[in-house]
Amino acid sequence: MATGVFAIGSDGGDDAIMFDTTVSADPGSWPVVRVGFGALDREEFCVQAANFQAWANAEFRLLHE
């Protein structure tokens, strides 16, 4: 299981949407990542946006690898 992540929701399916808090002490700099609930390994993270504001600016679209 990944440490230093904070789940904020899901994609309505098998993936969690999370903040990666290990990048910075500043919450405004936490990347938004997507990862399967069963995976939770950092190498499986798919970065959705550099931070929450960038994700909001992209209308909360979810990217797929």
Beta strands, then each sheet from edge to edge (+ up, - down):
strand 1: 5-10
strand 2: 15-20
strand 3: 32-36
strand 4: 46-49
sheet 1: 1+ 2- 3+ 4-
end
